[in-house]
Amino acid sequence: MEANDMTGYKLAKEVNKVLEMEGLAMIKPQMVYNYINNNLIPSYVSETGQMLVKHEDAMKWIKKYSEAKKARQKA
């Protein structure tokens, strides 16, 4: 486990910061966990049994998700 890896809840908080800055609707943490469980966000199980997302994967997903949400809002 690396220091910057995050749980689904932490990832939801981070993506919601970006969405709020963009003026977009925020996402519920449960939706992030659903994306993780459905392998839409790569994750791994830590030594403590927690599902974690690597920092670089989290940043890629946040960018992809926010851009898709902006595109849907413009349509």
Helices and strands as residue ranges (DSSP letters): H 8-22, H 29-37, E 44-45, E 51-52, H 55-74
